[in-house]
Amino acid sequence: MQDFLALIEGKIQALLEGTLDRLLYPGAATSLSSRLVQIIDEKLQSQTDSGNKYVPDLITLSISPEKWDAWQEITPTLNQVASEVEAGWLEQGYQFRVPLRIQLAQNPRLTVDAIEISTSLTHPSVETSKTALQTTVPETPVEAVTPENAYFIINGKEQLYLTKAIIKIGRRSTSDIQIDDPLVSRDHLLLRAKQGYYLLFDLSSTGGTFINNQPVKTATLKPGDVVRIGKTLLIYNQNVPARGSNPTTVMAKEN
């Protein structure tokens, strides 16, 4: 059995390495594939029925809202993972009540690169037609109070007001703020309004994000902050809430 678990873990890891490691951090694919196989096996071992044991057919990956859009891009890979997991356990003689599904869910309490995994068995009365990735509706950000008169000055020229609760910044044409800079990732930054400030999240960009020349992963923007992505400078400003000014809070990139 251990040889089988190692084999299926290796297949999942091979599918995820080219996408998940780029989306999150090097080694994310190894960590997720190992935990996924382990939690399915634990679920099977916990079944006390002496009859047939059913493999969990619903896998839920809880992720941070900041990475929601990026995860949508790897849904084909996750569909492959679902098929590989189902085929592997079927070959071992196990049964599924319904075809395996993978479901994405948002958890605002998670850090930007964190993943929580849970599994469950579908009630026998619930039917589904095929193995597929299911997605949930994105949640409304908690306490999404947008800053007053917030704006960026881009490269010292263009002044762009920020009015949305969630703002996507990158080279992608569908970004809320599209940056025409080859050193900027397609999905580079995300701004999320909270309590009258913007939280900045680097979306595991290739070139990184710098605020006042410091590399950052997450930060609370304050007036005067200079955000650098690629060769592009974004000078941030806003009206500070009456309760007082908060300093920029920076969590450095993990090594």
Accessible surface in RSA format (square Angstrom, percent):
REM  Atomic radii and reference values for relative SASA: ProtOr
REM  Chains: A
REM  Algorithm: Lee & Richards
REM  Probe-radius: 1.40
REM  Slices: 20
REM RES _ NUM      All-atoms   Total-Side   Main-Chain    Non-polar    All polar
REM                ABS   REL    ABS   REL    ABS   REL    ABS   REL    ABS   REL
RES MET A   1    97.22  50.3  50.09  33.1  47.14 112.2  44.27  37.6  52.95  70.2
RES GLN A   2   134.08  75.0 128.97  94.3   5.11  12.2  62.12 132.2  71.96  54.6
RES ASP A   3   125.09  87.6 117.39 116.8   7.70  18.2  37.64  88.6  87.45  87.2
RES PHE A   4    20.45  10.2  14.78   9.2   5.68  14.8  18.80  11.4   1.65   4.7
RES LEU A   5    18.13  10.1  17.99  12.9   0.14   0.4  18.13  12.7   0.00   0.0
RES ALA A   6    64.32  59.1  50.33  77.7  14.00  31.8  54.59  76.9   9.73  25.8
RES LEU A   7   104.59  58.2  97.60  69.8   6.99  17.6 103.86  72.9   0.72   1.9
RES ILE A   8     2.53   1.4   2.35   1.7   0.18   0.4   2.51   1.8   0.02   0.0
RES GLU A   9    47.59  27.3  47.59  36.0   0.00   0.0   4.62   8.9  42.97  35.1
RES GLY A  10    35.52  43.8   0.00   N/A  35.52  43.8  29.46  80.8   6.06  13.6
RES LYS A  11    81.29  39.7  75.32  46.2   5.97  14.2  45.08  40.6  36.21  38.6
RES ILE A  12     0.21   0.1   0.21   0.2   0.00   0.0   0.21   0.2   0.00   0.0
RES GLN A  13    44.45  24.9  44.45  32.5   0.00   0.0   3.82   8.1  40.63  30.8
RES ALA A  14    72.13  66.3  49.58  76.5  22.54  51.3  52.05  73.3  20.07  53.2
RES LEU A  15    48.96  27.3  35.66  25.5  13.30  33.4  38.99  27.4   9.98  26.8
RES LEU A  16     1.06   0.6   1.06   0.8   0.00   0.0   1.06   0.7   0.00   0.0
RES GLU A  17    79.20  45.5  71.38  54.0   7.82  18.6  18.25  35.3  60.96  49.8
RES GLY A  18    61.88  76.3   0.00   N/A  61.88  76.3  41.56 114.1  20.32  45.5
RES THR A  19    28.93  20.6  28.93  29.3   0.00   0.0  28.93  38.9   0.00   0.0
RES LEU A  20     0.00   0.0   0.00   0.0   0.00   0.0   0.00   0.0   0.00   0.0
RES ASP A  21    38.83  27.2  32.24  32.1   6.59  15.6  13.73  32.3  25.10  25.0
RES ARG A  22   142.08  59.7 124.56  63.5  17.52  41.7  77.98 106.6  64.10  38.9
RES LEU A  23    12.64   7.0   9.46   6.8   3.17   8.0  12.64   8.9   0.00   0.0
RES LEU A  24     9.56   5.3   1.17   0.8   8.39  21.1   1.17   0.8   8.39  22.6
RES TYR A  25    90.79  42.4  88.57  50.4   2.23   5.8  61.36  46.1  29.43  36.3
RES PRO A  26   122.37  89.2 106.02  96.6  16.35  59.4 106.56  88.0  15.81  98.3
RES GLY A  27    34.10  42.1   0.00   N/A  34.10  42.1  26.41  72.5   7.69  17.2
RES ALA A  28     1.80   1.7   0.55   0.8   1.25   2.8   0.81   1.1   0.98   2.6
RES ALA A  29     0.11   0.1   0.11   0.2   0.00   0.0   0.11   0.2   0.00   0.0
RES THR A  30    61.63  43.8  61.57  62.4   0.06   0.2  49.42  66.4  12.21  18.5
RES SER A  31    63.95  54.0  53.30  71.1  10.65  24.5  26.92  57.3  37.03  51.9
RES LEU A  32     9.15   5.1   5.48   3.9   3.67   9.2   8.86   6.2   0.29   0.8
RES SER A  33     0.00   0.0   0.00   0.0   0.00   0.0   0.00   0.0   0.00   0.0
RES SER A  34    43.72  36.9  41.91  55.9   1.81   4.2  11.33  24.1  32.39  45.4
RES ARG A  35    97.59  41.0  96.14  49.0   1.46   3.5  38.61  52.8  58.98  35.7
RES LEU A  36     5.19   2.9   5.19   3.7   0.00   0.0   5.19   3.6   0.00   0.0
RES VAL A  37     4.68   3.1   4.68   4.2   0.00   0.0   4.68   4.1   0.00   0.0
RES GLN A  38    87.57  49.0  81.89  59.8   5.68  13.5  28.33  60.3  59.24  44.9
RES ILE A  39    23.22  13.2  22.88  17.0   0.34   0.8  22.88  16.5   0.34   0.9
RES ILE A  40     0.36   0.2   0.36   0.3   0.00   0.0   0.36   0.3   0.00   0.0
RES ASP A  41    24.99  17.5  24.99  24.9   0.00   0.0   0.88   2.1  24.11  24.0
RES GLU A  42    81.02  46.5  73.81  55.8   7.21  17.2  41.71  80.7  39.31  32.1
RES LYS A  43    72.12  35.2  68.73  42.2   3.39   8.1  28.47  25.6  43.65  46.5
RES LEU A  44     0.63   0.3   0.63   0.4   0.00   0.0   0.63   0.4   0.00   0.0
RES GLN A  45   106.52  59.6  84.69  61.9  21.83  52.0  36.39  77.5  70.13  53.2
RES SER A  46    75.95  64.2  50.09  66.8  25.86  59.6  48.62 103.5  27.33  38.3
RES GLN A  47    35.59  19.9  24.16  17.7  11.43  27.2  24.23  51.6  11.36   8.6
RES THR A  48   136.89  97.4 103.36 104.8  33.53  79.9  77.21 103.7  59.68  90.2
RES ASP A  49    94.71  66.3  81.51  81.1  13.21  31.2  33.17  78.1  61.54  61.4
RES SER A  50   122.70 103.7  80.41 107.3  42.30  97.4  56.01 119.3  66.69  93.4
RES GLY A  51    46.58  57.4   0.00   N/A  46.58  57.4  35.34  97.0  11.24  25.2
RES ASN A  52    89.49  61.7  74.29  71.8  15.20  36.6   8.53  20.5  80.97  78.3
RES LYS A  53    69.19  33.8  61.45  37.7   7.74  18.4  34.38  30.9  34.81  37.1
RES TYR A  54    56.63  26.4  56.63  32.2   0.00   0.0  22.67  17.0  33.96  41.9
RES VAL A  55     0.09   0.1   0.09   0.1   0.00   0.0   0.09   0.1   0.00   0.0
RES PRO A  56     0.14   0.1   0.00   0.0   0.14   0.5   0.00   0.0   0.14   0.9
RES ASP A  57     0.00   0.0   0.00   0.0   0.00   0.0   0.00   0.0   0.00   0.0
RES LEU A  58    31.27  17.4  30.98  22.2   0.29   0.7  30.98  21.8   0.29   0.8
RES ILE A  59     0.24   0.1   0.24   0.2   0.00   0.0   0.24   0.2   0.00   0.0
RES THR A  60    19.89  14.1  19.66  19.9   0.23   0.5  10.94  14.7   8.95  13.5
RES LEU A  61     4.11   2.3   4.11   2.9   0.00   0.0   4.11   2.9   0.00   0.0
RES SER A  62    19.69  16.6  19.69  26.3   0.00   0.0   0.30   0.6  19.39  27.2
RES ILE A  63     0.93   0.5   0.93   0.7   0.00   0.0   0.93   0.7   0.00   0.0
RES SER A  64     0.19   0.2   0.00   0.0   0.19   0.4   0.00   0.0   0.19   0.3
RES PRO A  65    18.17  13.2   9.22   8.4   8.95  32.5   9.50   7.8   8.67  53.9
RES GLU A  66     5.86   3.4   3.04   2.3   2.83   6.7   0.39   0.8   5.47   4.5
RES LYS A  67     0.61   0.3   0.61   0.4   0.00   0.0   0.60   0.5   0.01   0.0
RES TRP A  68    19.38   7.8  19.38   9.4   0.00   0.0  11.25   6.0   8.12  13.2
RES ASP A  69    53.56  37.5  48.32  48.1   5.25  12.4  27.11  63.8  26.45  26.4
RES ALA A  70    11.60  10.7   7.64  11.8   3.96   9.0   8.09  11.4   3.51   9.3
RES TRP A  71     1.57   0.6   1.57   0.8   0.00   0.0   0.00   0.0   1.57   2.6
RES GLN A  72    53.69  30.0  45.35  33.1   8.34  19.9  34.38  73.2  19.32  14.6
RES GLU A  73    71.97  41.3  44.85  33.9  27.12  64.6  37.11  71.8  34.86  28.5
RES ILE A  74     5.64   3.2   4.20   3.1   1.44   3.5   5.64   4.1   0.00   0.0
RES THR A  75    30.50  21.7  30.50  30.9   0.00   0.0  11.98  16.1  18.52  28.0
RES PRO A  76    85.46  62.3  79.61  72.6   5.85  21.3  83.49  68.9   1.97  12.2
RES THR A  77    16.80  11.9  16.80  17.0   0.00   0.0   0.82   1.1  15.98  24.2
RES LEU A  78     1.98   1.1   1.98   1.4   0.00   0.0   1.98   1.4   0.00   0.0
RES ASN A  79    55.44  38.2  54.37  52.5   1.07   2.6  20.41  49.1  35.03  33.9
RES GLN A  80    99.02  55.4  93.11  68.1   5.91  14.1  32.03  68.2  66.98  50.8
RES VAL A  81     2.39   1.6   2.39   2.2   0.00   0.0   2.39   2.1   0.00   0.0
RES ALA A  82     0.00   0.0   0.00   0.0   0.00   0.0   0.00   0.0   0.00   0.0
RES SER A  83    57.64  48.7  52.66  70.3   4.98  11.5  32.94  70.1  24.70  34.6
RES GLU A  84    49.25  28.3  46.23  35.0   3.01   7.2   3.27   6.3  45.97  37.5
RES VAL A  85     0.07   0.0   0.07   0.1   0.00   0.0   0.07   0.1   0.00   0.0
RES GLU A  86    26.17  15.0  26.17  19.8   0.00   0.0   5.91  11.4  20.26  16.5
RES ALA A  87    43.52  40.0  39.33  60.7   4.19   9.5  43.05  60.6   0.46   1.2
RES GLY A  88     6.47   8.0   0.00   N/A   6.47   8.0   6.37  17.5   0.09   0.2
RES TRP A  89     0.04   0.0   0.04   0.0   0.00   0.0   0.04   0.0   0.00   0.0
RES LEU A  90    87.75  48.9  72.94  52.2  14.81  37.2  73.18  51.4  14.57  39.2
RES GLU A  91   139.93  80.3 101.99  77.2  37.94  90.3  45.77  88.5  94.16  76.9
RES GLN A  92    88.85  49.7  59.99  43.8  28.87  68.7   5.79  12.3  83.06  63.0
RES GLY A  93    63.82  78.7   0.00   N/A  63.82  78.7  37.15 102.0  26.67  59.7
RES TYR A  94    53.78  25.1  47.59  27.1   6.18  16.1  25.00  18.8  28.78  35.5
RES GLN A  95    73.79  41.3  73.45  53.7   0.35   0.8  23.71  50.5  50.09  38.0
RES PHE A  96    29.11  14.6   6.08   3.8  23.03  59.9   6.08   3.7  23.03  65.9
RES ARG A  97    97.33  40.9  65.95  33.6  31.37  74.7  14.20  19.4  83.13  50.4
RES VAL A  98    13.93   9.2  10.18   9.2   3.75   9.0  13.93  12.1   0.00   0.0
RES PRO A  99    39.73  29.0  38.47  35.1   1.26   4.6  39.22  32.4   0.51   3.2
RES LEU A 100     0.07   0.0   0.07   0.0   0.00   0.0   0.07   0.0   0.00   0.0
RES ARG A 101    39.55  16.6  39.55  20.2   0.00   0.0   1.73   2.4  37.82  22.9
RES ILE A 102     2.06   1.2   2.06   1.5   0.00   0.0   2.06   1.5   0.00   0.0
RES GLN A 103    44.68  25.0  44.68  32.7   0.00   0.0   0.21   0.4  44.47  33.7
RES LEU A 104     0.00   0.0   0.00   0.0   0.00   0.0   0.00   0.0   0.00   0.0
RES ALA A 105    21.18  19.5  21.18  32.7   0.00   0.0  21.18  29.8   0.00   0.0
RES GLN A 106    16.01   9.0   3.56   2.6  12.45  29.7   0.45   1.0  15.56  11.8
RES ASN A 107    18.61  12.8  17.41  16.8   1.20   2.9   6.50  15.6  12.11  11.7
RES PRO A 108    42.07  30.7  23.89  21.8  18.18  66.1  24.15  19.9  17.92 111.4
RES ARG A 109   206.15  86.6 171.90  87.6  34.25  81.5  80.51 110.0 125.64  76.1
RES LEU A 110    26.11  14.5  16.34  11.7   9.77  24.6  17.97  12.6   8.15  21.9
RES THR A 111   100.24  71.3  91.12  92.4   9.11  21.7  84.43 113.4  15.81  23.9
RES VAL A 112     9.74   6.4   4.83   4.4   4.92  11.8   4.84   4.2   4.90  13.3
RES ASP A 113    14.10   9.9  10.96  10.9   3.14   7.4   8.66  20.4   5.44   5.4
RES ALA A 114    33.01  30.4  21.09  32.5  11.93  27.1  30.42  42.8   2.59   6.9
RES ILE A 115    43.00  24.5  13.63  10.2  29.37  70.8  13.63   9.8  29.37  79.7
RES GLU A 116    88.10  50.6  83.98  63.5   4.12   9.8  33.85  65.5  54.24  44.3
RES ILE A 117    27.92  15.9   6.52   4.9  21.40  51.6   6.79   4.9  21.13  57.3
RES SER A 118    58.83  49.7  56.60  75.5   2.23   5.1  42.97  91.5  15.86  22.2
RES THR A 119    16.77  11.9   2.34   2.4  14.43  34.4   1.73   2.3  15.04  22.7
RES SER A 120    43.25  36.5  43.07  57.5   0.18   0.4  34.49  73.4   8.76  12.3
RES LEU A 121    54.41  30.3  29.99  21.5  24.42  61.4  29.99  21.1  24.42  65.7
RES THR A 122    11.17   7.9   3.71   3.8   7.45  17.8  10.74  14.4   0.42   0.6
RES HIS A 123   119.44  65.3 110.22  76.6   9.21  23.6  84.81  87.4  34.63  40.3
RES PRO A 124    87.88  64.0  64.34  58.7  23.54  85.6  67.37  55.6  20.50 127.4
RES SER A 125    87.71  74.1  55.00  73.4  32.70  75.3  49.71 105.9  37.99  53.2
RES VAL A 126    70.71  46.5  66.36  60.1   4.35  10.5  70.61  61.4   0.10   0.3
RES GLU A 127   155.03  89.0 126.72  95.9  28.30  67.4  40.95  79.2 114.08  93.1
RES THR A 128    42.74  30.4  20.20  20.5  22.54  53.7  16.52  22.2  26.22  39.6
RES SER A 129   107.08  90.5  68.52  91.4  38.56  88.8  55.49 118.2  51.58  72.3
RES LYS A 130   136.82  66.7 132.67  81.4   4.16   9.9  79.70  71.7  57.13  60.9
RES THR A 131    35.54  25.3  15.57  15.8  19.97  47.6   9.05  12.1  26.50  40.1
RES ALA A 132    15.65  14.4  15.05  23.2   0.60   1.4  15.65  22.0   0.00   0.0
RES LEU A 133    23.50  13.1   3.78   2.7  19.71  49.6   3.80   2.7  19.70  53.0
RES GLN A 134    66.67  37.3  64.76  47.3   1.91   4.6  12.50  26.6  54.17  41.1
RES THR A 135    71.16  50.6  41.95  42.5  29.21  69.6  10.17  13.7  60.99  92.2
RES THR A 136    48.57  34.5  39.22  39.8   9.35  22.3  43.52  58.4   5.06   7.6
RES VAL A 137   129.04  84.9 115.72 104.8  13.32  32.1 117.63 102.2  11.41  30.9
RES PRO A 138    72.98  53.2  58.99  53.8  13.99  50.9  58.99  48.7  13.99  86.9
RES GLU A 139    80.55  46.2  65.31  49.4  15.24  36.3  35.29  68.3  45.26  37.0
RES THR A 140   114.36  81.3  95.03  96.3  19.32  46.1  62.34  83.7  52.02  78.6
RES PRO A 141    20.78  15.1  11.57  10.5   9.21  33.5  15.20  12.5   5.58  34.7
RES VAL A 142    73.28  48.2  67.88  61.5   5.40  13.0  73.26  63.7   0.02   0.1
RES GLU A 143    86.43  49.6  66.84  50.6  19.59  46.6  39.72  76.8  46.71  38.1
RES ALA A 144    34.54  31.8   8.97  13.8  25.57  58.2   9.32  13.1  25.22  66.8
RES VAL A 145    90.52  59.6  86.65  78.4   3.86   9.3  90.52  78.6   0.00   0.0
RES THR A 146    52.31  37.2  38.90  39.4  13.41  32.0  10.68  14.3  41.63  62.9
RES PRO A 147     7.80   5.7   0.00   0.0   7.80  28.4   0.49   0.4   7.32  45.5
RES GLU A 148   113.33  65.1 103.74  78.5   9.59  22.8  40.12  77.6  73.20  59.8
RES ASN A 149    81.85  56.4  69.64  67.3  12.21  29.4  13.76  33.1  68.09  65.8
RES ALA A 150     1.08   1.0   0.00   0.0   1.08   2.4   0.00   0.0   1.08   2.8
RES TYR A 151    39.60  18.5  39.60  22.5   0.00   0.0  14.25  10.7  25.35  31.3
RES PHE A 152     0.02   0.0   0.02   0.0   0.00   0.0   0.02   0.0   0.00   0.0
RES ILE A 153    48.52  27.6  48.49  36.1   0.02   0.1  48.49  34.9   0.02   0.1
RES ILE A 154    21.51  12.2  20.01  14.9   1.50   3.6  20.01  14.4   1.50   4.1
RES ASN A 155    72.87  50.3  54.89  53.0  17.98  43.3  22.26  53.6  50.61  48.9
RES GLY A 156    58.64  72.3   0.00   N/A  58.64  72.3  24.76  67.9  33.89  75.9
RES LYS A 157   184.34  89.9 149.40  91.7  34.94  83.2  97.98  88.2  86.36  92.0
RES GLU A 158    96.86  55.6  90.00  68.1   6.86  16.3  38.20  73.9  58.65  47.9
RES GLN A 159    87.74  49.1  62.82  45.9  24.92  59.3  20.31  43.2  67.43  51.1
RES LEU A 160    54.71  30.5  54.27  38.8   0.44   1.1  54.71  38.4   0.00   0.0
RES TYR A 161   120.47  56.2 103.32  58.8  17.15  44.6  71.43  53.7  49.04  60.5
RES LEU A 162     5.90   3.3   1.60   1.1   4.30  10.8   2.36   1.7   3.54   9.5
RES THR A 163   106.43  75.7  83.25  84.4  23.18  55.2  62.11  83.4  44.32  67.0
RES LYS A 164   107.12  52.3 102.36  62.8   4.76  11.3  75.24  67.7  31.88  34.0
RES ALA A 165    30.90  28.4  24.45  37.7   6.46  14.7  24.45  34.4   6.46  17.1
RES ILE A 166    51.97  29.6  47.25  35.2   4.72  11.4  47.25  34.0   4.72  12.8
RES ILE A 167     5.51   3.1   5.51   4.1   0.00   0.0   5.51   4.0   0.00   0.0
RES LYS A 168    76.83  37.5  76.83  47.1   0.00   0.0  35.47  31.9  41.35  44.1
RES ILE A 169     1.26   0.7   0.00   0.0   1.26   3.0   0.32   0.2   0.95   2.6
RES GLY A 170     0.00   0.0   0.00   N/A   0.00   0.0   0.00   0.0   0.00   0.0
RES ARG A 171    89.75  37.7  82.14  41.9   7.60  18.1  18.30  25.0  71.45  43.3
RES ARG A 172    59.36  24.9  54.15  27.6   5.21  12.4  28.50  39.0  30.86  18.7
RES SER A 173    90.13  76.2  65.47  87.4  24.66  56.8  39.18  83.4  50.95  71.4
RES THR A 174   108.29  77.0  81.26  82.4  27.03  64.4  79.31 106.5  28.99  43.8
RES SER A 175    16.18  13.7   2.10   2.8  14.08  32.4   1.81   3.9  14.37  20.1
RES ASP A 176    57.83  40.5  23.43  23.3  34.40  81.3  12.75  30.0  45.07  44.9
RES ILE A 177     9.18   5.2   6.90   5.1   2.28   5.5   9.18   6.6   0.00   0.0
RES GLN A 178   101.77  56.9  74.24  54.3  27.53  65.6  16.41  34.9  85.36  64.7
RES ILE A 179     8.29   4.7   7.01   5.2   1.27   3.1   8.29   6.0   0.00   0.0
RES ASP A 180   144.08 100.9 113.29 112.8  30.79  72.8  37.06  87.2 107.02 106.7
RES ASP A 181     8.32   5.8   7.14   7.1   1.19   2.8   6.22  14.6   2.10   2.1
RES PRO A 182   117.49  85.6  93.88  85.6  23.61  85.8  97.27  80.3  20.22 125.7
RES LEU A 183    96.08  53.5  85.77  61.4  10.31  25.9  90.34  63.4   5.74  15.4
RES VAL A 184     0.86   0.6   0.00   0.0   0.86   2.1   0.57   0.5   0.28   0.8
RES SER A 185    19.90  16.8  13.06  17.4   6.83  15.7  18.12  38.6   1.78   2.5
RES ARG A 186   114.03  47.9 110.61  56.4   3.42   8.1  32.22  44.0  81.81  49.6
RES ASP A 187    36.82  25.8  28.48  28.3   8.34  19.7  12.00  28.2  24.82  24.8
RES HIS A 188     0.00   0.0   0.00   0.0   0.00   0.0   0.00   0.0   0.00   0.0
RES LEU A 189     0.36   0.2   0.00   0.0   0.36   0.9   0.00   0.0   0.36   1.0
RES LEU A 190     8.57   4.8   8.57   6.1   0.00   0.0   8.57   6.0   0.00   0.0
RES LEU A 191     0.00   0.0   0.00   0.0   0.00   0.0   0.00   0.0   0.00   0.0
RES ARG A 192    14.89   6.3  14.89   7.6   0.00   0.0   0.62   0.8  14.28   8.7
RES ALA A 193     0.00   0.0   0.00   0.0   0.00   0.0   0.00   0.0   0.00   0.0
RES LYS A 194    76.33  37.2  73.10  44.9   3.24   7.7  17.53  15.8  58.80  62.6
RES GLN A 195    94.14  52.6  88.77  64.9   5.38  12.8  18.46  39.3  75.68  57.4
RES GLY A 196     8.07   9.9   0.00   N/A   8.07   9.9   7.82  21.5   0.25   0.5
RES TYR A 197     7.53   3.5   7.53   4.3   0.00   0.0   7.43   5.6   0.09   0.1
RES TYR A 198     0.00   0.0   0.00   0.0   0.00   0.0   0.00   0.0   0.00   0.0
RES LEU A 199    34.68  19.3  34.68  24.8   0.00   0.0  34.68  24.4   0.00   0.0
RES LEU A 200     0.00   0.0   0.00   0.0   0.00   0.0   0.00   0.0   0.00   0.0
RES PHE A 201    16.58   8.3  16.58  10.3   0.00   0.0  16.58  10.1   0.00   0.0
RES ASP A 202     1.41   1.0   0.54   0.5   0.86   2.0   0.00   0.0   1.41   1.4
RES LEU A 203    18.50  10.3   9.84   7.0   8.67  21.8   9.84   6.9   8.67  23.3
RES SER A 204    28.59  24.2   6.30   8.4  22.29  51.4  12.13  25.8  16.46  23.1
RES SER A 205    13.56  11.5   0.00   0.0  13.56  31.2   1.70   3.6  11.85  16.6
RES THR A 206   134.76  95.8 100.42 101.8  34.33  81.8  77.64 104.3  57.12  86.4
RES GLY A 207    45.57  56.2   0.00   N/A  45.57  56.2  26.55  72.9  19.02  42.6
RES GLY A 208     6.72   8.3   0.00   N/A   6.72   8.3   6.08  16.7   0.64   1.4
RES THR A 209     0.22   0.2   0.00   0.0   0.22   0.5   0.00   0.0   0.22   0.3
RES PHE A 210    49.25  24.6  49.16  30.4   0.09   0.2  49.16  29.8   0.09   0.3
RES ILE A 211     4.02   2.3   1.99   1.5   2.03   4.9   1.99   1.4   2.03   5.5
RES ASN A 212    65.56  45.2  46.78  45.2  18.78  45.2  27.83  67.0  37.73  36.5
RES ASN A 213   126.48  87.2 103.36  99.9  23.13  55.7  25.15  60.5 101.34  97.9
RES GLN A 214   104.00  58.2 103.63  75.7   0.37   0.9  26.10  55.6  77.90  59.1
RES PRO A 215    67.12  48.9  64.50  58.8   2.63   9.6  64.50  53.3   2.63  16.3
RES VAL A 216     0.07   0.0   0.07   0.1   0.00   0.0   0.07   0.1   0.00   0.0
RES LYS A 217    30.43  14.8  30.43  18.7   0.00   0.0  20.49  18.4   9.94  10.6
RES THR A 218    16.63  11.8  16.58  16.8   0.05   0.1  11.08  14.9   5.55   8.4
RES ALA A 219     1.72   1.6   0.00   0.0   1.72   3.9   1.72   2.4   0.00   0.0
RES THR A 220    23.93  17.0  23.57  23.9   0.36   0.9   9.74  13.1  14.19  21.5
RES LEU A 221     0.03   0.0   0.00   0.0   0.03   0.1   0.00   0.0   0.03   0.1
RES LYS A 222    64.90  31.7  64.90  39.8   0.00   0.0  33.00  29.7  31.91  34.0
RES PRO A 223    39.94  29.1  26.33  24.0  13.61  49.5  26.61  22.0  13.33  82.8
RES GLY A 224    48.29  59.6   0.00   N/A  48.29  59.6  32.22  88.4  16.07  36.0
RES ASP A 225     0.27   0.2   0.06   0.1   0.22   0.5   0.22   0.5   0.06   0.1
RES VAL A 226    49.36  32.5  48.40  43.8   0.96   2.3  48.40  42.1   0.96   2.6
RES VAL A 227     0.00   0.0   0.00   0.0   0.00   0.0   0.00   0.0   0.00   0.0
RES ARG A 228    81.00  34.0  81.00  41.3   0.00   0.0  24.41  33.4  56.58  34.3
RES ILE A 229     0.15   0.1   0.00   0.0   0.15   0.4   0.15   0.1   0.00   0.0
RES GLY A 230    19.13  23.6   0.00   N/A  19.13  23.6   7.72  21.2  11.41  25.6
RES LYS A 231   164.99  80.5 139.95  85.9  25.04  59.6  88.00  79.2  76.98  82.0
RES THR A 232     6.94   4.9   6.57   6.7   0.36   0.9   1.26   1.7   5.67   8.6
RES LEU A 233    73.26  40.8  73.26  52.4   0.00   0.0  73.26  51.5   0.00   0.0
RES LEU A 234     0.00   0.0   0.00   0.0   0.00   0.0   0.00   0.0   0.00   0.0
RES ILE A 235    63.11  35.9  62.90  46.9   0.21   0.5  62.90  45.3   0.21   0.6
RES TYR A 236     0.34   0.2   0.00   0.0   0.34   0.9   0.00   0.0   0.34   0.4
RES ASN A 237    54.64  37.7  54.64  52.8   0.00   0.0   4.26  10.3  50.37  48.7
RES GLN A 238     9.97   5.6   0.10   0.1   9.87  23.5   2.08   4.4   7.89   6.0
RES ASN A 239    67.29  46.4  60.97  58.9   6.32  15.2  16.70  40.2  50.59  48.9
RES VAL A 240    61.90  40.7  37.24  33.7  24.66  59.4  37.24  32.4  24.66  66.9
RES PRO A 241    28.91  21.1  14.91  13.6  14.00  50.9  26.39  21.8   2.52  15.6
RES ALA A 242   116.19 106.8  69.58 107.4  46.60 106.0  81.82 115.2  34.37  91.0
RES ARG A 243   156.80  65.8 110.69  56.4  46.11 109.8  77.76 106.3  79.05  47.9
RES GLY A 244    33.30  41.1   0.00   N/A  33.30  41.1  32.42  89.0   0.89   2.0
RES SER A 245    78.11  66.0  47.88  63.9  30.23  69.6  32.01  68.2  46.10  64.6
RES ASN A 246    70.88  48.9  69.67  67.3   1.21   2.9  10.05  24.2  60.83  58.8
RES PRO A 247   100.37  73.2  94.17  85.8   6.21  22.6  98.51  81.3   1.86  11.6
RES THR A 248    30.02  21.4   9.58   9.7  20.44  48.7   9.67  13.0  20.35  30.8
RES THR A 249    82.31  58.5  76.64  77.7   5.66  13.5  56.76  76.2  25.54  38.6
RES VAL A 250    55.94  36.8  26.96  24.4  28.98  69.8  26.96  23.4  28.98  78.6
RES MET A 251   112.46  58.2 107.73  71.3   4.72  11.2  72.97  62.0  39.49  52.3
RES ALA A 252    69.42  63.8  51.89  80.1  17.53  39.9  51.89  73.1  17.53  46.4
RES LYS A 253    73.11  35.7  61.38  37.7  11.73  27.9  48.09  43.3  25.02  26.7
RES GLU A 254   141.44  81.2 110.22  83.4  31.22  74.3  44.99  87.0  96.44  78.7
RES ASN A 255   197.93 136.5 123.74 119.6  74.19 178.6  68.26 164.3 129.67 125.3
END  Absolute sums over single chains surface
CHAIN  1 A    12757.7      10102.0       2655.7       6699.6       6058.0
END  Absolute sums over all chains
TOTAL         12757.7      10102.0       2655.7       6699.6       6058.0
